Structures are given as structure tokens and as C-alpha cells.
Amino acid sequence: MGYLGNRVLRREDAAMLTVGGTYVADVVPPGTAVVVYVRSTIAHGTIQSIDLDDALASEGVLAVLTAADLETGRVPAPWGEVPPESHRPMLAVGKVRFVGEPICAVVAETLAQAVDAAELVFVDIEPLDAVVTLEQSAAGDVLLYDGTDSNELHAIGQFGSTDFDSCEVVIERTWVNQRVAPIPIETLSAYAVWEGDQLNIWASSQGGGGFRAAVSALLDIPKDQIRVIVPDVGGGFGAKGGPHCEELLMGAIARHVGRGVQWTEMRSENLTAMVHGRGLEQHITMGGTKDGNITDWRINTRQDAGAYPNAGAVLIGSGFLMLSGVYDFDRSEFSAKAFATNTTPVGAYRGAGRPEAAAALERAIDLYAAEIDMDPGELRRLNLLPRFETTHTTSTGTPYDVGDYPESLRLALEAVGYDDLRAEQARRREAGDTLQLGLGIGSYVEITGFAEDSGSGEFGTVELQTDGSVIARSGSQAYGQGHATSWAMLVADELGINIDAITVVMGDTSQIPSESVTGGSRSVQLAGSAIKAASENLVSIAIDAAAASLEAAASDVVFDVDRGVFHVVGTPAVSVDWVSVAAASDDVLTGDGSSFQQKGSTFPFGAHCAVVEVDTETGAVNYLRHVAVDDCGVILNPLLAEGQIHGGIAQGAAQALFEQVVYDEQGNLLTGNLTDYAMPAASEFPSFERIEQVTATFQNPIGAKGIGESGSIGSTPAVHNAVIDAIRHLGVDHIDMPCTPNKIWQALADAS
């Protein structure tokens, strides 16, 4: 039918933009009890007592529950080894360790009654010194967990070696990749109800199967007695990759009060208690020759993991994997440690470690270029790995699949008009214009799919219905990407049927056995390939039924995908379609895609170029242009790919210019609402320009690599570098993100 590769409109758009989707809050029946959590207002302290009497006597209150009432387990870190003492209690036990940590759950008939009762809970907390910064945590004067001798949660020891003594040029710098908030448009939300021994939970999640597994483990409920349904999800960005304590408790709370319960996060709670992203300090050293040959690169990272180990405690490993980026260095060195602080835990956020690695490397490249007075674009060109079509293994053992990094850079600089912009920049500098022009580049490679040599796949089936329509079931969970459109396109092209005859089902553990989480830009390459394999399998199965209808041997029957029919070899005029095949089959025909296993990860890459103006009198930044070359291999739907890139650029550029989570010395969140936390609107951005480059991977039959996080990896250093480039000639060689007008103005004032 020829859907693949075309700009097929998203099937999801009508529901999302006009009629409205079906979110967790939409499925909650009237009369459901409401949960509100009482949270700590102190970053670090010992719980002396909890007085529940007034709250219990409040109108409409069904229960006020503490950790002792629910007897739930602790939450281990998602990956890696961390001290067992750091495992998080579902509700605070003994101590509180960050502002916003839930202490008890109030259950009432209505939201208003639950909120009022929560105000009546009195928690007596004896304050302890708060550990807010990495310096305080590393010093270890105050320990967060009893029985430990440091606040260190996870470490990657020194890997590799460098020889800076042999270098003609060495630059060294320490900077901060600031903490940011994911802010999905739909906050966390869950609804739980028991039907006999069966627990049903509706959740806003990136993976229903993983959610069910966590509930089963932490509440000691068999998996086959738990059903998790994930309806439409209003964004996740990694922060909904694993269930939060407030969600995990819903089943236990529903069982305790004997009725269905719902909880939906308020926006202030979301900013305070949902996992944050990024939040690390990077000490970099780069060395090489005066003529631009970079030979040595070292990065030492300290990660702020927050009060309890989440993904942020171990994502420093992504920086190790992507250490040398797109460059051909002689020697590279890496080490990293994650420390606990009395702040909100840090989890996975769009890119999850790869943007942080690219930001450090690309900022260092610009500093090196300034040190030797070489154009940053030319310095990159000199040091890029040449094109390769078979696996290139980096110094850290990372096996890049295919790459053409010089072409990405060439395309980006050509599209933006690099030479002409440099000439205009020189003119403005010579004239002493108030509005100075800046150009920034972000060249990157990232890892997606996260497949091991043993193979990695995803659940996918394609089931033929009696009327000839098809149901495609996928273990990959959509939360804005457009899976329902992409999977339908794949099935339609494999079966030769109209896309409108295909229904895509996901997000229901009663139909989907997968326990994977949709993240790491894995969906098209793993789930898409599984759907493709399932479609091919269905064709093979259907040949037997078609042969019976045609009164021929199965070996003589072929499938004509262009017409969507089966016929005997040499006699295409006599054929049967899918409706006839379904009618002739005794059983429902189902194609299974589990045979597909991707044996290695894929490595998308690209180059971004940003153009800004900086007002030297006020520090204001005018973000003029952004050109993005993102090579994600074969593209199923250019419209969907562009949407992913545009969203990623917006989030990455926002970190460079606007966003930052800020705490005071006592661990109080100062950016606890969207007035204080500067999340940008579309009006802050130019129209992003996408330049196509396609380098197909050999890791899967589609030839696709990930695209969901690419924009957020290349954009941050591109915009950051552009701002510094605009004012470097005035004596400013670095400003920590975000590059706000006040910080720029202050840097210029200090330099002058």
C-alpha cells in the first residue's frame, strides 16, 4: 500500500487535540475515594511523632495511613549496586530526607475533604542539618543513612588513561549540568480498585508490565492477580519510566479502605516530588596540539542523586559509554561517583546520560578552539571519526554500528550558511554592535535500543479478525510518540491492507505480557521490528488457509502484497483476500513477532547548529535559528520523526537558556511552581529546521535507529555554545547553564 516513508497523519491527533484523549482521571467512576499525601516540609529530620486525631475526625475522611499501617517494602535502585540502607521506604520511616517526601496518606470522599484533612495532620520533625550540595555530600560530615560511612551511592572507577604532559595545549574546567524538572503535561495519576482477589490499576506510565511487576514485588501480590491498564499518557520523558511510591501504594490503600481510590498529582507536588533530571558536576580536561589535533580527553563526574537512589544514581554509566562521542581521540579517561543529597531523587530524563556526556564534550571542544584560535567548526572537522559502515569500537568498548559524522557536520553548517554568518559576526564585532551574533555547534552520537549480544526484542502480535481487519498488539507503550500510527503503517504495508483496517492495542497487562519500559528510544527498532516480524509470520500462516480456498498446495500459493491477496503461482487473476482467508480458517490466525531479537544497540548521530543574538547591555538572548541534522536510520514516518526532533530541541534548548531547579541552603525548593520554574512556551523558540540524513543500521530489518531523544542531545550544547560564542570576544569564555540574562549581564560586567 506504500504507507512507509510517507507523511501519514497521526491517527492519535483527533483524540489528543480536539475530541480529547482518555487519561487516568477520565476512567475514574463517581464515588471513588480520593488520596492526598501529607508531605515533609523539612529536607532532613527525625520524625518524633505523627498526630492523626484531628484529621481522622474531619468530615468525609475514611482513613489516614502511615507506613506502619500499610506494611510495604522498600524500593530498591532500578539498576546498579547501592547501599541497602539507601533503599527508599514507600512512606517515610523514622526520618524524612527531602522536602516533598510523603509521610502519610489521607483518604476521603472528595478531594476537598482530603486536602482539608491533610492540613490537620501534625508531624513533629526534629530538624537535622541538610545536605544540599555535592560538596556537602562528598565531605560526609552529615550522613543521610544510618549504618553507612559516606553518602556515596554508586561509583565507576577510573577507566582508561591520559597523557596530558605530552600535550602542547591543555584546557581544564569544572562546570555544572544543572538539575531540571521533566514537567509532563499530565502529572502522575493512578486509580486502583479490587474485584475480589484481583487488583486493577490504571496508571499514567511508560510501561504497564513493569508497573505490575513492581506492585507485585513491593506489595507481595502475585502478578496474575494484578491488571495494569495504561490509557492515553500525557508525556513521560523518562520520569514515568518506573512507578513512584505514591502510585505503588494505591493497591494497598484500596485494600485497606475496601473501595476504589484515586490520586492525581498537583502541579506543585509534581515539581517537588516527581523525579528530577540531570544535576551533575563535570570536571573536564582536554589536550592536544596547537594545530588542532586533540589527543587526550578526560572527564570526572559527580552526580547528585537526590535523597534516594533512582536512575540518576547510575546513569553516569551512559557518560562512560559515550565518552569520546564522534571524535577520534588517542586516549580517553573516565570516572564518576553519585552522591545522596537531601533533595528530590534524580531519575531518567530525555536522553538519560547521553545529553550530559555530549554537553561536556561539545563545550570542551569550543574552549579548545578558543585556546588555539581556531574556528570551532574546523576543529570538529579535523577530529571527527571518518565514515564507517561496519562496527567501530571506541576506547571504552562501545560498538558503534554505522556512522558518517563528517557528513552530518557538513550538512548542518551548509544549511545554516556558516561562512556568511561568521562574516556577519566579524562585522558586528568590528562595529561594536549592541546585538552580538553567536554560532554554536553540537555534534553527537548516542546509544539507543540498549540491546545485548544475546539479543533484545519486544512483544508484538498481529491477529486477523473474521471481517478481515487486524489487531496489532505491542509491548511498547506510547506517551505521545505516535505508536498507533507507526505500527499500523508497518502492518498495512506488510499485509497489503488499508491502514484504517488496523487497530493497535497496548498498555493492558491482560493482553500484553511484556514487562519492558518504553524508553531509551527503543520503540521503532525493537517493537516496530517485532510488529513487522509478526506481520510476516501471519502471511506465512495464512498461506495454508488461502491454499484451501484456492484448492491448491500451499507450496504453490504466493502472497501479492501490492493487492493484498493470495493466488496460485502463474494465475494471479484467481485470488483470495484477507476476508476470505479469515472465513476459511477454523481458528483465529495470529502472527507472532517474538522471533525478532536485535543483537546489538544502535547509535544515532547528528549535528546541530544554533544561531543567537545577545544584547550586551541587558544580557537578553534572541534565539534566531536552529538547524538539526539527526540521522536515525530509515524513517517510517517523516512527520512523526520531525515531531520527536522538534520536541527534543525545545527541551534541550530550554536547559541551555531557561530551566533550573533551585534549592536554598535548608533544602527548600525555590522553583516549586511554573511561575518560578522557567519552563518556556513555543513563543520562545524559532521554527526549527531539519535536514535529512539517512544511514541505515544493520541491527534490525527496518534499518531504524532511535529518534526520541536525539533533539535533546544535540540542541543543548549547540545553544549553549552559541551564547558563549556571541560574547567570547568580550572576555567571557564560559557561563554555566542556564544562560539567563542576569548571568550573562553579570559575566559581561565582571569581564569588563
N, C-alpha and C positions, 0 to 999 in steps of 0.2 A: 504493500500500500504506500510505502515511501514516506512514513512519518519521521523516521530518524534523520537527524541532521537539520530538520526544519524548525522554524519558529512557531511551533504549535502553542496556542494559548493555554495557559494554565487552567485545568479543569477546576481547581480549587478557588479561583478568583471570585466567582459569583458568591460563594458562601462567605469568603473572607471579607469581601469589600462591599457587598450590597445586602444580600439576604441575612448574612451573619452566620458564623460557624456555630458548632456545638461544643462548648467548653465544659469543664467540670462543673462550674457553677450553674450551667444550664440543665444539667441532668438531676439536680438535687430536688427531690419532691417536697411539696409543702409539709410543714410539720417536723422536718428534720431538726434535731438539736444542733446547736452551734457551739464550736470550741473557740475559745480565746486563750492565748498563753500569757501567763504572767512572766515577765522577763526581768532579768537583772538590770538595775540601773547603775551598777558598780562593776568596774572592769575586773577587779581581783579582790576577793574577800572570802571570809569564812561564814557560812550560814549558821547563825546562832539558833534561830527558831523561825517557824512559819505559822502565823496566826490566820486560820481559815474561818473562824467562827462567824464574823460579820458577813463574809462572802457567802457562806453556806446558808445563812438566814435571809439572803437577798432574794427578791422576787424572781421567780422563774428558774432558779438555779437547781440543776439536777445533781451536780457533783463538782467538787474541787479536788483534783487528784495530784498527788506528788509522786516522786519516783518510788517511794515505799508502797504506794497503793497499786502501782502497775507492775512492779517487779520485772522490769525489762532488762535486757542485757546492755552491753556497751557496744559502741560502733568501732570496729577496727579500721585502720587505714585501708584505703582501697587497694594500694599496691605497696610493695617495699616493706622493709623491716623498720619498725619504730618501737620505742619502749612501750611495753604493755601498759604501764601506768598512765600513758597518754591517751589510751582509748577513751572515747567520749561517752559519758552517760547520756541516756535519752533525755532525761530531765536532770538538772543539776543535783549533785550529791555531795554534801559536805562543803564544797567550795563553789564559787562562781568564778569564771575565768575570762569572760568578756561581756561588755555591755550588749544586751540583747539575748543572752543565753536563757532559754526557757527554764523556769523553775517549777511551775505547776500549770495544770490545765483546768480552766473553768468551763463547765458545760452548762448551757442554759437553753431555754426555749427559743430565745431570739438573740440576735447579735447585740442589740442594745442592752439587754439584760446581762449578757455575758461580759460586755465591756464594763458596765457599771459594777458588776460583782468583782471583776478583776482589780478594779481600783480599791476595793475593800480588803484585798489580801495584804497582810503586813508581813514582810520578810525582813527580819533583823539580821543584817550582814555586818560583820566586823571587817572594816576595810584592811587590805594588805597593800603593800607597795605594788604599783602596776608596772609591768614590763611592757613598754610600748614600742621601743625601738630595737633594731638589730644589735646595736651596741650594748644596750642594757641586757638583752637576752644572752649574747655571747659572753658577757662578763660573768654571768651566773651568780650575781650577788643575791638575787631573788629567784627561787626556783618555782616553776608552775606546778610540778607534780611531786607529791611525796614519794620518797624512796628512790629518787634519781639524784645524780650528782652534777647534772648540767641540763640546759634547756635544748640541747641539740636533739633533733628528731631523726635526721637522716643525713647521710654523707656519701659523697663519691670522692674517693681519694685521688691523688694526683695521677693523671693519665698522660702519657707522652712526656716529651722533654723539649726544651728550647735552648737556644744558644745566643742570647742577646749580646754577649761580649763580642761576638764576631760581626755584629751589625754596625753599619755606618750610621744608621738613623734608628732611634728608639723613641717611641711615644708611650706614655703611661698615664692612665687616668682612672678615676673611680667615679661612677655615676649611679643614679637610681632609675630603675624602670618602675614607675610608680604604681601603687595599688589602684585598681579601678573596680567599678561595680558593673555586673552584666546587665541589669535592668531589663529583663524581658517584659514585653508589653503586658503579658499575663503573668501575674505573680504566682507563687506556689499555691496550689489548691488541691484539696483531696476530700473525697466523700466515701465513707465506709459504712457498710450495713451487713449484719449477719442474717443468713437464711438457714436456720438450723445450725449445722456444723460448717457451713460454707460461708467464708468471708469474701465479700465483694467490695473491691476498692476501685474508685475512679480517681485517676491521678493525672496531673499535668507533668509528664515525664518524657525523657528521651529513650525510655525502654521499659515496657511493661513487664517483660520477663525478668529483667534484672531487679526491678522493683519487687516483684513477687518473691524472688529468691532472698532478698534482703529481709522482707517481712517474715518469711518462713524461718530464717536463721535467728533473727533477733527476738521474735515473739514465740518461737518454738511451736509453730503451726505447720503441719505437713503442706507441701506445695500443692498437692492435689485438692486441698480444701480452701485454696485461695484463688480467686479470679481477679485479675487486674485489667481494667479497661482504660485505655488512653484515648480519649476523644480528640478533637482538634486541640492543638497546643499553640499558645501564643508566644512562641520564641523560647529558646533554651540557652544557646550559645555555650554549652558545656556545663552551665550551672545546674541544669536539671538532669545531668548525667547519672547521678545517684540520688536515691531518696534521702531527704533531710529528716532529722529526728522528729520534727513536728508532723510529717506525713506518716512516718513509720509507726507512730503511736496511735494513729486513728483506729486501727483494728482493735487494739487493746482498750481504747476509750469506749468504742462502740459496744464491746462485750461487757464492759463494766457497767454502763448505764442501761444496757438492754434495748438499745434502739439505734437507728442510723444517726451518724454525726457528720458534720461538715466543718471544714476550716479553709478559709481563704486569707492569704497574707495581705495585710495592708501595705501600702507602698513604703511607709516609714519602716515597717518591720522588714520588708524586702531589702532595703538599703542597709539596715542594721544587722540582720541575722542571716540572710542568704549568703552563700559563699562569695567572696570577692575573687578577683583575678590579678595576675602579675604580682607586683610587690616584691622586688628583689634589688639587691645592690650588686653591681658588677665592677670588678677591678680588672682592667684590660692592659695588656702590654703588646705592642706590635713593633716589629723591627725588620730592617732590610737595608737596601742600598739607596744611595742618593738619586739614582736614575729610575727608581720606581719598582724594583724587584723586591716584593715583600716575601721574606723568607721565614719569619718566626711570628707566631700568634699564640697568645696565652690569655685565658680568661678564668678568673676565680670568682665564684658566685656565692653570695649569701642570700638565702631565700627566707622571707618572712612567711611562715606557715600559718600564723594565727594561733588561736588558743588550743586547737585540737588538730591532729593530723588528718588532712583530707588530701585530695590530689595534689594540692600545692606543695605538700611536703616532699613529693617525689618527682614532680615534673621537671626538676632541674636536670633529670636524665635526658630530656629532649634537647637541652642545650649541648649536652655531650654528643648526641647523635649528629647534630647539625653544626658541629664546631667550626669546620673550615668553610662552610657554606658553598659557594660556587667557585671558590678560588683554589689555586694550585700552590699551596704553601709547602716549603720544605719540612717544617717542623711545627707541631701544634701541641698545646698542653692545656689541660682542663682539670679543675677541681671545684667542688661545690659542697655546701652544707645548708641544711634547713634548720631553722630555729623556731621555737614556740614563743609567741608573744600574747599579751592579754588583749587581743583584737579578734575580730571575726575571722573564722577559718578561711583559708585561701584554697580555692578549688580550681578546676579546669575552666578556662575561658578562651573563647575562639582562638584557635591556634595552639593553645596549651603547651607553652615552652618554646615552640618554634619562632613566634614573633619576638620573644625576648632574646633568643640567640641571634636572629637577623638584625635586630636593633643595635645590639652591641657591636657586631662585626661591621655593619654599614656606617655607623657613626665613627668607628675607628678608622675606616678607610678614608673618610673625609678629613679627619685630623691628620692622618699621614700625608695626604695630598697637600694640605696646607703647609705642613712642615717642610716638604721638599719643593713647594711652589709649583705643583703640577695640577693640571685640571683633573677633578675627581672622576670624570668620565673616562679620561685617558688612563688614569691609574687602574681603574677597574679593568679596562680592556687588556692592559698588559698582564694582569694577573689571573684572568678567568681561565678555568679549565677549558680546553678545546672541546669541540663537539665529539660525543661518543655515542655509539649505537649498541654497544654491549656493556655489561655491568662494569662500572668504575667503583672500586672500593677505596674509601677515604682512609686517612690515617687513624681514625677511630673505629675502623672496621665496618662503617656504614656502606652498604652496597647500593649505590645509586643505579637505577635501571637504565635510563637513557637521558641524554641532555644535550642541549645546544644553547648554552648560556651566552656566548658572544652574539648570537642572532637576536636573542631577547633584548640585550642592551642596545644593539644597533637599531632595532625596530623602535624602541622607546625613544631614543634620542632623535632619530629621524622624524618621528611623528610629532614630537614636541617642538621641533625646529631649534635644536640645541645651540647650534653655532650662532644663529641670529639672536637668540636670547642672551647668549654670552656677550655679544656685541652691544646689545641694548643695556645690559648690566654695566658694562665698561663705560658707556656714555653717561649713565646716571651717576656712577661713582665719580667720574671726572667733573660732572656738573654740580656735584654735591646736593642732588635732589633729596627732598624730604622723604619721598617714597622710593626706597631702595628695592631692587629686584633680587630674588633668590631662587636658585635652582637646586633641587635635591633629588638624589637617586637612591633607590632601594633595590638592589639585586638580591635574589634569594633562591633557595631551594628548600623544600620541606618534605617531610615524610608523611604519607597517608596510607590508609589501609591496614597498617601495622600487622602484616602477615608474617608468620614464621616459616622456616624452611619446611616444617611439617604440614603447612597448609592452613588456610583460614578461609571460611566461607560464611554463608548466611542461609537461613531458612527461606525457601521460595517454592511455591507450588502453583500450578496453573490447572484449573478444573473446568472441564467442559460441561455446560448445563444442557438440559433437554431441549431448550429452544435454540441452541447454537451459540448462546452468549457464553462468556468466560468469566470466572472469578480467579483473580491472581492474589495469592496470599504471600505477604512478605514479612520477614522478621525485622526489617528496618523501619524505624519509627519516624515519620515526618513531623517536623515542627516549624514548617514554613518553607522547606526546600522545594516542594513540588513532586514528591514521590508518586502521587496518584497519576500525575501526567506522564512522568518518565516511564514508569512500569507499564502503563497502558500502551505507550508508544512502542516499547520493546515487544510486548506480546502481539500487538497488532501487526507489526512488521514480520514477526516470525510465523504467525498463523494466517496472514493474508486476510484479516477481517477488519471491519471498521472499528475505530478506537472507541466509539460510543457503545459497542457491544461488550466492553470490558469493565468490570468492577474490581477495584483494588481494595483489599482488606488488610488492615494492620492494627496493631495496638489492642489486641484482645487475647489474653493468655489461654482462653478456652479454645481458640483456633490457631494460635501461633505459639509453638513450643520454644522458640528462640529465647535465650537469656542474654543476648547481646545488648549493648548500648549504642545508640546511633551517635557517633562522634568520631573525631579524627578523620573526617572527610572520607568515609569508607563506603558510602551507600551505593553509588553507581558501580564502582569496581567490584564490590562483593555481592551486595543484594541484587544489583542490576544483572550481574553475570549469572547469579542463581536463577533469576526470573527468565533470562534468556535460555539457560540450560533446561529449565522446566518446560518452556515452550517447545524446544526441540524434542524433548522427551515425549511430550504429548503428541507431537506429529508422528513419532515412531510408533507409539501405542495405537494411535488412531488408524494407522495403515491396515491393521488386521480387520477392524470393523468396516473400513472402506472396501477392502477386498471382498468381504462377504456380500456387500451390497452390489458390487460390480461383478460378482460371480467369477472371481479371478484369484490366482495365487497371490499371496501378499508380496512375494518377491517380484511380481510383475507390476505392482502398483507404485506410482510415484505421486509426490505432492507438488502441485503447481502453486507456489506461494503468491505469484502475481494475481492469480484469480481466486485463491483461497479454496481450491478444490483438489480432489484426488482423482486420478484416472489411470487406466492401464497404459503402459508404455506404447507409444505409437498411435493411440486412439484418444487424443485429448477432447474430441467432440462429445464423448460419453464420460460424464464425470459425476461425482457426488460432492456435496459441500458439507460444511461442519454440522448443519442442522440434520442432514441425512445420516451422518456418522453418529451423532448423538442418539438419533432414533433407533439406529441399528444395534446399539450397544446395550448389553444386558446390565452392565454396571456403569456408574459414573466414571468417566475417564479423567485421570489426574496425572499430570506430568510433574515429576519431582526434580528439583534443581540441586539437591544436596550433593550431586556428583562433582559440582564445581568446587575446587579448592585452590585459592591463589597461593602460590608457593613463596611469594616474597612481597614486600611492600613496594609502593610506587612513590615516585619523587617528582611531584610537580615543581615547576620553577618559573621564574619570570623576572621582569624588571619594571619598576615603576619610576616615573619622573613627575615631580610636583613643582609647580611654579607659584611663588607667593610674592606679595609686596609687603614690606614692613615700614610702617610710619616711624621714622626715627625720633619724632617729637613726642609721640604718645605710646609707642610700643605695640600699636594695633597691627594685626596681621590680616591682610586681604588675600584669601586663598583663591588664586586665579584659575589654575588649570591642574588637571591630574590625568596623566596618560598611563595606562596599565597594560602591560603585556603579561598575560598569565597563561602558561602552557599546561593544560590539564589533560593532554592527550585528545582522544576522539571525543567530541561533544555530541551528546544525544539531542539536546535542545538548546540552541544558542540563547534563546530568550531566558531560560532558566539559569544558564551559566552567567549571563550578564547580571541577572538579579543577585546572584550569590556574590559576584565580584563587587558590585556596587555597594551592597550591604557591608561587606568586609572592609572596603576602602573607608566607608563612613566611620566604622568603629575604630579602625586603625588610626585614621587621621584625627579622630576625636581624642585619642590618647595623646597624640603629639601636641594638640592645641588646647584642649579644654578640660578633660576629665581627670579627677584625682580624689581618692578617698583620703580624708584628713582626720586624724585623732589629736586630741590635746594631750598634755602630759599625764593626765589621770586616766587616759584610755577612753574618754568620751568621744563619740563620733560627732564631728562638727559638720559633716556633709550628709545629714540624715534625711534630707528631703530633696526634691527636684528644684527647689529654689537655691539651695546651697551647693548641690552637686550639679556641675555644669554639663548636663547631657545636651548635645546640640540638636537642632532641628535641621530639616533639609535646607532651610534658607542659609545655613552657614557653609554650604558646600557648593562648588561649581558642578557643572554637568561633567561626569567622569567620562573619559574617552578610552574605549577598549580597542586594542589592536590584537588581531588574532594570530596565534602561533599554535601549531598542532604537531606534536611529536608523540606518536602513538607508543604506548608501552607494550611489551610482550608478556606482561604478567597476567593478563586476562583476555578473554576472547573479544571484548568490546574495544580494547585498546585505550581504556579510560583511566585517568588518574583523578585524584580528589580536586575539588574546586571550592568547597565551602569555606575554607579558611585562608585561601591564597591572598585575597584582598587585604586581610588584616595583617598579613606578614610583610608584604612589600610596601604598604602605604605608610606605616608609622615611621620608619627611617627616612623615607623619601620626603615626607612633610617636615620632619624634624630637621633633616639636613638642609632643606630649603630655607627654613627660618634662619638658621645659623649662617648659611651662605650669604644671605642678604646683608648681614651686619658684620661679617668677619673682618672686612677691611677697616672697621671702626674699632677693632680691638677686642671683639667678643668671639671666642673660639668654641664656647660650649655653654648651653643652658640646659639644666635638667628639665625633662618634660613634667607637666605640660608647659608649653611656651606661651604663657599668658601675657597680656600687655604689660601688667605690672612687673613681671620678672624680666621681660625684655627691656622695659624702660630702666629698671634698676641696673641691669647689666651694662647698658649703654652709659648710664650715669657713672658707674664705677670705672668703666673703661676710659671715660673722658677725663 
